[in-house]
Amino acid sequence: MWGYIARRLLLMIPTIVGILLINFAVLRCADDPLRSALSQEGSEDNALDPQLIGQTVESSIRTAAMSGRHLPAIINMRGFLHRDRVQSWLESTEREEGMQDEEARRQRRESGLWLSGRFAVQPLYEILSDPDQEHLHGPASYALSFAAYRPLSLHDIQTMPSAQRSHISTRNARLRHIRIGHENTFEGGFSLTVDEETYRERLHNIQEWWQRYGEDFTYGPGAAWAAVFLETGFIDFFGRFFSGRLESEQFRRPVFELIGERWYISFWLQFLSVFLAWTIAVPIGIRSARRKGSLEDKATTNSLFMLWSLPEFFVGALLLFYLCTDREGSAALFPAQGLPDTDSLWLHTPAYLMAVAYHGLLPLFCLTYGSFTVLSRYMRGALLDQMGADYARTARAKGVSEDAIVYKHNLRNSMITMITMGSGLLSALFGGFVVVEYMFSIPGLGTLLLEAARAKDAPLVMGATVISVSLLLISILLADLLYAVVDPRIRSRYV
């Protein structure tokens, strides 16, 4: 038995790794966080507003850094950037007449330059120090300010020494004063939009900034080679995931902390719904199977199929309209909100439990009725198969009572089907019921994941997906072990 468990746990490892790789691939295929910044490059004449574009791009870089999307996916060759290569890259972002069809490609190159990171800072400074490249000083100043920008995550704020944190914050703030206003048009390409005095002032600010912070961006060959595989989106994403530092792009908080808060709300409602569904379904299925073909069986089967055919959102809408809406001369019978407000926390325990039950009755019904209708039919079918088996007929021929045959032999063997049905319970208890939570304004995990999907918060969705799949694998393992408990034939294979 223990050997089988060990083998199954080992087989889970490549499955989990595969799920993580799929999540990483989906994450990298998500929208470029800088696309919104590029779409707001400026006014109709393509002049860049330093304050507007700076705030937008900094916010986008901060968002990308939460999941490692500011780094190359697998291999990072940015450490080998030199001036000529960066200058060629910079010139490729210049608009040219007749190249309107290449605008999307040009924007991707510009986005890549802005996300090129710390290794591009020194080559960009060398371009800004060359008076012969004055026409590139505008875009180079922007690229330097974004490449040198170092967003501070929540983990950095909590663990980084205050002196280092203050140094980075001051350095980031000074970057906003080195950007040289310019425009990039199809007719004229790059051209400055500031007067000579402002231009000289910005160049002076750049020189002062480099004198103070240049050492932070001077690297040797060792750092370049180390970054090839270590400073990649793959390493950054999995490092944040396994250390619990993966942050939500929408809420700016750790993903697992958010999931824990919302899952606590969803768990109890879903646990009660699963418990009630199984408690109701098993007896109904047994009674229906033992009275096969009777009027009671036909009425039960037809009623349950009719109930099962009604979707949750339809039943929920009916309940909200007829039972949760005030009408002339009468108040609503139930509240439309699935959880009591925070003031109820000050009530005595019995009164609080009554308030929770009063608010949660309708959502609980919507979650339960669909489950127990299906489970009861599976219970009925599985039990009927066992009641018609050879061993059951032999027992009847020996004079064994029907109750003993059903409850001592048939029921145990029919549990194999029910165990299979319950193999996804752990995952279901985690997942959250989006429709019911949304309709009854329950701030559970399902509502959180719906908000994350709307906001394209990939790290939050990916974190929840990996946890759900992991729980599903554990559920399947538990189901296999329960098979051995109820069926000696399966147990003999494990020992």
C-alpha positions as CSV (number, residue, x, y, z in Angstrom):
1,M,0.0,0.0,0.0
2,W,2.7,2.5,1.0
3,G,4.7,1.6,-2.2
4,Y,1.6,2.4,-4.3
5,I,1.1,5.8,-2.5
6,A,4.7,6.7,-3.0
7,R,4.5,5.8,-6.7
8,R,1.3,7.9,-7.1
9,L,2.9,10.9,-5.3
10,L,6.0,10.6,-7.6
11,L,3.7,10.6,-10.6
12,M,2.1,13.8,-9.4
13,I,5.4,15.7,-9.7
14,P,5.6,15.7,-13.5
15,T,1.9,16.5,-13.6
16,I,2.3,19.5,-11.4
17,V,5.4,20.6,-13.3
18,G,3.4,20.3,-16.6
19,I,0.6,22.4,-15.2
20,L,3.1,25.1,-14.0
21,L,4.7,25.1,-17.5
22,I,1.3,25.6,-19.1
23,N,0.5,28.4,-16.7
24,F,3.8,30.0,-17.4
25,A,3.2,29.8,-21.2
26,V,-0.2,31.3,-20.9
27,L,1.2,34.0,-18.7
28,R,3.8,34.9,-21.3
29,C,1.1,35.0,-24.0
30,A,-0.9,37.5,-22.0
31,D,-1.2,41.1,-23.3
32,D,2.0,43.2,-23.1
33,P,1.5,45.5,-20.1
34,L,3.2,48.3,-22.1
35,R,0.7,48.2,-25.0
36,S,-1.6,50.5,-23.1
37,A,1.3,52.9,-22.5
38,L,2.2,52.9,-26.2
39,S,-1.4,53.6,-27.2
40,Q,-1.2,56.7,-25.0
41,E,2.1,58.0,-26.5
42,G,0.8,61.5,-26.6
43,S,-1.3,63.8,-28.6
44,E,-2.2,63.6,-32.3
45,D,1.1,65.1,-33.3
46,N,2.9,62.2,-31.5
47,A,4.7,64.5,-29.0
48,L,5.5,62.7,-25.8
49,D,4.2,64.3,-22.6
50,P,7.0,63.4,-20.0
51,Q,4.7,63.3,-17.0
52,L,1.8,61.4,-18.6
53,I,3.9,58.7,-20.5
54,G,6.2,58.4,-17.5
55,Q,3.5,57.6,-15.0
56,T,1.8,55.2,-17.4
57,V,5.0,53.2,-18.4
58,E,6.2,53.1,-14.8
59,S,2.9,51.6,-13.7
60,S,3.1,49.1,-16.6
61,I,6.7,48.1,-15.6
62,R,5.6,47.7,-12.0
63,T,2.7,45.4,-13.2
64,A,5.0,43.3,-15.4
65,A,7.6,42.9,-12.7
66,M,5.0,41.2,-10.4
67,S,5.1,38.1,-12.5
68,G,8.4,38.4,-14.3
69,R,7.0,39.6,-17.6
70,H,9.6,42.4,-17.7
71,L,12.3,39.7,-18.3
72,P,13.0,37.4,-21.2
73,A,11.2,34.1,-20.9
74,I,13.9,31.5,-21.0
75,I,17.3,33.0,-21.9
76,N,18.5,36.6,-21.0
77,M,21.1,37.9,-23.4
78,R,20.7,41.5,-22.3
79,G,24.0,41.4,-20.4
80,F,25.8,41.5,-23.7
81,L,24.2,44.7,-25.0
82,H,26.7,47.3,-26.2
83,R,26.4,50.8,-27.5
84,D,26.2,50.0,-31.2
85,R,23.5,47.4,-30.7
86,V,21.4,49.7,-28.5
87,Q,21.8,52.6,-30.9
88,S,20.7,50.4,-33.8
89,W,17.8,49.2,-31.6
90,L,16.9,52.9,-30.8
91,E,17.0,53.9,-34.5
92,S,14.7,51.1,-35.4
93,T,12.0,52.7,-33.3
94,E,11.9,55.8,-35.4
95,R,8.9,56.4,-37.5
96,E,9.5,56.8,-41.3
97,E,7.2,58.0,-44.1
98,G,5.4,55.1,-45.8
99,M,5.9,52.7,-42.8
100,Q,2.5,53.1,-41.3
101,D,1.8,49.4,-41.9
102,E,4.8,48.5,-39.7
103,E,3.6,50.5,-36.7
104,A,2.7,47.5,-34.6
105,R,6.1,46.0,-35.1
106,R,7.8,49.3,-34.3
107,Q,5.8,49.5,-31.0
108,R,7.0,46.0,-30.0
109,R,10.6,47.1,-30.6
110,E,10.0,50.2,-28.5
111,S,8.3,48.2,-25.8
112,G,11.2,45.8,-25.7
113,L,13.7,48.7,-25.4
114,W,11.9,50.2,-22.5
115,L,11.9,46.8,-20.8
116,S,15.5,46.1,-21.6
117,G,16.5,46.6,-17.9
118,R,19.7,47.4,-16.1
119,F,22.1,46.2,-18.7
120,A,20.9,48.8,-21.3
121,V,21.5,51.8,-19.0
122,Q,25.2,52.3,-19.6
123,P,25.0,52.0,-23.4
124,L,22.1,54.5,-23.4
125,Y,24.1,56.9,-21.3
126,E,27.0,56.7,-23.7
127,I,24.6,57.7,-26.5
128,L,23.3,60.6,-24.5
129,S,26.9,61.7,-23.8
130,D,27.7,61.8,-27.6
131,P,26.8,65.3,-29.0
132,D,26.8,63.8,-32.5
133,Q,23.7,61.8,-31.7
134,E,21.6,64.7,-30.6
135,H,18.6,63.5,-32.7
136,L,18.5,60.4,-30.5
137,H,18.8,62.1,-27.2
138,G,15.0,62.4,-26.8
139,P,14.1,58.7,-27.2
140,A,17.4,57.6,-25.5
141,S,16.5,59.7,-22.4
142,Y,13.1,58.0,-22.2
143,A,14.6,54.6,-22.7
144,L,17.2,55.2,-20.0
145,S,14.6,56.4,-17.5
146,F,12.5,53.3,-18.0
147,A,15.4,50.8,-18.3
148,A,16.8,52.1,-15.0
149,Y,13.5,52.1,-13.2
150,R,13.4,49.6,-10.4
151,P,9.9,49.0,-9.0
152,L,9.7,48.0,-5.3
153,S,7.4,45.1,-4.6
154,L,5.6,44.5,-1.4
155,H,8.2,41.9,-0.5
156,D,11.0,44.5,-1.1
157,I,9.3,47.0,1.1
158,Q,8.9,44.5,4.0
159,T,12.4,42.9,3.8
160,M,14.8,45.4,2.2
161,P,17.0,47.6,4.5
162,S,15.6,51.1,4.8
163,A,18.8,52.7,3.5
164,Q,18.7,50.6,0.3
165,R,15.0,51.1,-0.2
166,S,15.5,54.9,0.2
167,H,18.4,54.8,-2.3
168,I,16.3,53.1,-4.9
169,S,13.3,55.3,-4.4
170,T,15.4,58.5,-4.7
171,R,17.1,57.1,-7.8
172,N,13.7,56.3,-9.4
173,A,12.4,59.8,-8.5
174,R,15.4,61.5,-10.2
175,L,14.8,59.5,-13.4
176,R,11.6,61.6,-14.0
177,H,13.8,64.7,-14.4
178,I,16.0,63.4,-17.1
179,R,13.4,62.8,-19.9
180,I,13.9,65.1,-22.9
181,G,10.6,66.0,-24.6
182,H,10.5,65.0,-28.3
183,E,8.1,63.7,-31.0
184,N,8.2,60.8,-33.3
185,T,6.3,61.4,-36.6
186,F,6.1,59.6,-39.9
187,E,7.0,62.8,-41.7
188,G,10.0,63.8,-39.7
189,G,11.0,61.0,-37.4
190,F,12.6,62.0,-34.1
191,S,12.8,65.7,-33.3
192,L,13.1,67.6,-30.0
193,T,10.1,69.6,-28.7
194,V,11.9,71.5,-25.9
195,D,13.9,74.7,-26.2
196,E,17.7,74.8,-26.0
197,E,17.8,75.8,-22.3
198,T,15.6,73.0,-21.2
199,Y,17.5,70.6,-23.4
200,R,20.8,71.6,-21.8
201,E,19.2,71.4,-18.3
202,R,18.1,67.8,-19.0
203,L,21.5,66.7,-20.2
204,H,23.0,68.2,-17.1
205,N,20.5,66.2,-15.0
206,I,21.5,63.1,-16.8
207,Q,25.2,63.6,-16.1
208,E,24.5,64.3,-12.4
209,W,22.3,61.2,-12.2
210,W,25.0,59.1,-13.7
211,Q,27.7,60.4,-11.5
212,R,25.6,59.5,-8.4
213,Y,24.1,56.2,-9.6
214,G,26.3,55.0,-12.4
215,E,28.0,52.4,-10.2
216,D,24.7,50.7,-9.8
217,F,24.6,50.0,-13.6
218,T,28.2,49.1,-14.3
219,Y,28.6,45.3,-14.7
220,G,31.4,42.9,-15.6
221,P,31.3,39.8,-17.8
222,G,30.4,37.6,-14.7
223,A,27.1,39.4,-14.2
224,A,26.2,39.2,-17.8
225,W,26.8,35.4,-17.9
226,A,25.0,34.9,-14.6
227,A,21.9,36.7,-16.0
228,V,21.7,34.4,-19.0
229,F,19.6,31.8,-17.1
230,L,19.1,33.3,-13.7
231,E,17.5,36.6,-14.6
232,T,14.7,35.2,-16.7
233,G,10.9,35.3,-16.5
234,F,10.9,31.5,-15.9
235,I,13.1,31.7,-12.8
236,D,11.4,34.8,-11.5
237,F,7.9,33.5,-11.9
238,F,8.6,30.1,-10.2
239,G,10.7,31.7,-7.5
240,R,7.8,34.0,-6.6
241,F,5.3,31.2,-6.9
242,F,7.1,28.7,-4.6
243,S,8.2,31.3,-2.1
244,G,4.7,32.8,-1.9
245,R,5.8,36.2,-3.3
246,L,3.6,36.1,-6.4
247,E,1.5,39.2,-6.3
248,S,-1.8,40.1,-7.8
249,E,-1.6,42.8,-10.5
250,Q,-5.0,44.2,-9.6
251,F,-4.9,44.2,-5.8
252,R,-1.1,44.6,-5.3
253,R,-1.1,41.9,-2.7
254,P,0.3,38.4,-2.4
255,V,-1.9,36.0,-4.4
256,F,-2.1,33.2,-1.8
257,E,-3.0,35.7,0.9
258,L,-6.0,36.9,-1.2
259,I,-7.0,33.4,-2.1
260,G,-6.9,32.4,1.6
261,E,-9.2,35.3,2.6
262,R,-11.8,34.6,0.0
263,W,-11.6,30.8,0.2
264,Y,-12.5,31.0,3.9
265,I,-15.8,32.6,2.9
266,S,-16.6,30.1,0.1
267,F,-15.5,27.0,2.0
268,W,-18.3,26.9,4.6
269,L,-21.1,27.5,2.1
270,Q,-19.7,24.9,-0.3
271,F,-19.0,22.4,2.5
272,L,-22.6,22.7,3.7
273,S,-23.9,22.3,0.2
274,V,-21.8,19.2,-0.5
275,F,-22.8,17.7,2.9
276,L,-26.5,18.3,2.4
277,A,-26.3,17.0,-1.2
278,W,-24.8,13.7,-0.2
279,T,-26.9,13.4,2.9
280,I,-30.1,13.7,0.8
281,A,-28.9,12.0,-2.4
282,V,-27.8,8.6,-0.9
283,P,-31.1,7.8,0.9
284,I,-33.2,8.9,-2.0
285,G,-31.1,6.8,-4.4
286,I,-31.4,3.7,-2.2
287,R,-35.1,4.1,-1.7
288,S,-35.7,4.7,-5.4
289,A,-33.7,1.7,-6.3
290,R,-35.5,-0.6,-3.9
291,R,-38.9,0.5,-5.3
292,K,-37.9,0.3,-9.0
293,G,-40.9,0.8,-11.3
294,S,-43.3,1.9,-8.6
295,L,-45.3,5.1,-8.8
296,E,-43.0,6.6,-6.1
297,D,-39.9,5.8,-8.1
298,K,-41.4,7.2,-11.3
299,A,-42.5,10.4,-9.5
300,T,-39.1,10.8,-7.8
301,T,-37.2,10.3,-11.0
302,N,-39.3,12.7,-13.1
303,S,-39.2,15.3,-10.3
304,L,-35.5,15.1,-9.9
305,F,-34.8,15.3,-13.6
306,M,-37.1,18.3,-13.9
307,L,-35.2,20.0,-11.0
308,W,-31.9,19.1,-12.5
309,S,-32.8,20.7,-15.8
310,L,-33.2,24.1,-14.2
311,P,-29.9,26.0,-14.3
312,E,-28.6,27.7,-11.1
313,F,-28.8,31.2,-12.5
314,F,-32.5,30.7,-13.5
315,V,-33.5,29.4,-10.1
316,G,-31.5,32.1,-8.4
317,A,-33.1,34.8,-10.4
318,L,-36.6,33.5,-9.5
319,L,-35.7,33.4,-5.8
320,L,-34.3,36.9,-5.9
321,F,-37.4,38.3,-7.7
322,Y,-40.1,36.6,-5.7
323,L,-38.5,36.2,-2.3
324,C,-35.9,39.0,-2.0
325,T,-37.8,41.9,-3.6
326,D,-40.0,44.4,-1.6
327,R,-43.5,44.7,-3.0
328,E,-46.4,47.0,-2.2
329,G,-47.8,46.1,1.2
330,S,-45.2,43.5,1.9
331,A,-41.5,43.3,2.6
332,A,-39.1,40.8,1.1
333,L,-39.0,37.4,2.9
334,F,-35.3,37.0,2.5
335,P,-32.3,39.3,2.1
336,A,-30.8,39.6,-1.4
337,Q,-27.3,39.4,0.1
338,G,-25.9,36.0,0.9
339,L,-23.9,37.0,4.0
340,P,-24.9,39.3,6.9
341,D,-23.3,42.7,7.2
342,T,-20.4,43.3,9.5
343,D,-22.6,44.7,12.3
344,S,-23.9,41.2,12.9
345,L,-20.4,40.2,14.3
346,W,-21.3,42.1,17.5
347,L,-24.4,39.8,18.1
348,H,-24.4,36.9,20.5
349,T,-23.4,33.6,19.0
350,P,-26.9,32.1,18.7
351,A,-28.2,35.4,17.1
352,Y,-25.2,35.5,14.7
353,L,-25.7,31.9,13.6
354,M,-29.4,32.6,13.0
355,A,-28.4,35.7,10.9
356,V,-26.0,33.6,8.9
357,A,-28.6,30.9,8.3
358,Y,-31.2,33.5,7.3
359,H,-28.9,35.1,4.7
360,G,-27.4,31.9,3.4
361,L,-30.5,29.8,3.0
362,L,-31.3,30.7,-0.6
363,P,-27.7,30.5,-1.9
364,L,-27.3,27.2,-0.1
365,F,-30.5,25.9,-1.9
366,C,-29.1,27.0,-5.3
367,L,-25.8,25.2,-4.6
368,T,-27.4,22.0,-3.3
369,Y,-30.4,21.1,-5.5
370,G,-28.4,20.5,-8.7
371,S,-25.9,18.3,-6.9
372,F,-28.2,16.0,-5.0
373,T,-30.4,15.3,-8.1
374,V,-27.5,14.0,-10.0
375,L,-26.0,12.1,-7.1
376,S,-29.2,10.4,-6.3
377,R,-29.6,9.1,-9.9
378,Y,-26.0,7.7,-9.8
379,M,-26.7,6.1,-6.5
380,R,-29.9,4.5,-7.8
381,G,-28.2,3.2,-11.0
382,A,-25.2,1.8,-9.1
383,L,-27.4,0.0,-6.5
384,L,-29.6,-1.5,-9.2
385,D,-26.6,-3.0,-10.9
386,Q,-25.5,-4.6,-7.7
387,M,-29.0,-5.8,-6.8
388,G,-29.1,-7.7,-10.0
389,A,-25.7,-9.3,-9.6
390,D,-25.2,-13.0,-9.3
391,Y,-24.1,-12.9,-5.7
392,A,-27.3,-11.0,-4.8
393,R,-29.4,-13.6,-6.4
394,T,-27.5,-16.4,-4.7
395,A,-28.0,-14.7,-1.3
396,R,-31.7,-14.4,-1.9
397,A,-31.8,-18.1,-2.8
398,K,-30.2,-18.9,0.5
399,G,-33.0,-17.0,2.3
400,V,-31.0,-13.9,3.3
401,S,-33.3,-11.0,3.9
402,E,-33.5,-8.1,1.4
403,D,-32.4,-5.5,3.9
404,A,-29.3,-7.6,4.7
405,I,-28.5,-8.0,1.0
406,V,-28.9,-4.3,0.2
407,Y,-27.2,-2.7,3.2
408,K,-24.5,-5.3,3.9
409,H,-23.5,-6.3,0.4
410,N,-25.0,-4.2,-2.4
411,L,-24.5,-0.8,-0.8
412,R,-20.8,-1.3,-0.2
413,N,-20.1,-2.4,-3.7
414,S,-22.2,0.4,-5.2
415,M,-20.0,2.9,-3.3
416,I,-17.3,2.5,-6.0
417,T,-19.4,4.7,-8.3
418,M,-20.1,7.2,-5.6
419,I,-16.4,7.4,-4.7
420,T,-15.6,8.2,-8.3
421,M,-18.3,10.9,-8.2
422,G,-16.7,12.4,-5.1
423,S,-13.1,12.3,-6.4
424,G,-13.3,16.0,-7.2
425,L,-14.7,17.2,-3.9
426,L,-11.5,18.8,-2.7
427,S,-11.1,20.7,-5.9
428,A,-14.8,21.7,-5.8
429,L,-14.6,22.9,-2.2
430,F,-11.7,25.2,-3.3
431,G,-13.1,26.4,-6.6
432,G,-16.0,28.5,-5.7
433,F,-19.4,28.8,-7.4
434,V,-19.1,31.9,-9.5
435,V,-22.8,32.3,-10.5
436,V,-24.3,31.9,-7.1
437,E,-21.7,34.1,-5.4
438,Y,-22.1,36.8,-8.0
439,M,-26.0,36.7,-7.9
440,F,-26.1,36.9,-4.1
441,S,-23.2,39.3,-3.6
442,I,-21.1,36.8,-1.7
443,P,-17.4,38.0,-1.6
444,G,-16.0,34.5,-2.0
445,L,-13.3,32.9,-4.1
446,G,-15.5,32.5,-7.2
447,T,-16.2,36.3,-7.2
448,L,-12.5,37.0,-6.7
449,L,-11.5,34.9,-9.7
450,L,-14.2,36.5,-11.8
451,E,-12.9,39.9,-11.0
452,A,-9.3,38.7,-11.7
453,A,-10.4,37.3,-15.1
454,R,-12.1,40.6,-16.0
455,A,-9.0,42.6,-15.0
456,K,-6.7,40.1,-16.8
457,D,-4.9,39.5,-13.5
458,A,-3.0,36.5,-14.7
459,P,-0.9,35.8,-11.6
460,L,-4.1,35.5,-9.4
461,V,-5.9,33.2,-11.9
462,M,-2.7,31.1,-12.4
463,G,-2.2,30.7,-8.6
464,A,-5.8,29.6,-8.1
465,T,-5.6,27.2,-11.1
466,V,-2.4,25.4,-9.7
467,I,-3.9,25.0,-6.3
468,S,-7.2,23.6,-7.7
469,V,-5.3,21.1,-9.9
470,S,-3.1,20.0,-7.0
471,L,-6.2,19.4,-4.8
472,L,-7.8,17.5,-7.7
473,L,-4.8,15.2,-7.9
474,I,-4.9,14.6,-4.2
475,S,-8.6,13.8,-4.4
476,I,-8.0,11.2,-7.1
477,L,-5.4,9.6,-4.9
478,L,-7.8,9.5,-2.0
479,A,-10.4,8.0,-4.2
480,D,-8.0,5.2,-5.3
481,L,-7.4,4.4,-1.6
482,L,-11.0,4.4,-0.8
483,Y,-11.6,1.9,-3.6
484,A,-9.3,-0.5,-1.8
485,V,-11.3,0.0,1.4
486,V,-14.7,-1.0,-0.1
487,D,-13.5,-3.6,-2.6
488,P,-11.2,-6.5,-1.5
489,R,-10.3,-7.3,-5.1
490,I,-8.7,-3.8,-5.6
491,R,-7.1,-4.0,-2.1
492,S,-5.3,-7.2,-3.1
493,R,-3.5,-5.4,-5.9
494,Y,-2.0,-2.9,-3.4
495,V,-0.6,-5.4,-1.0
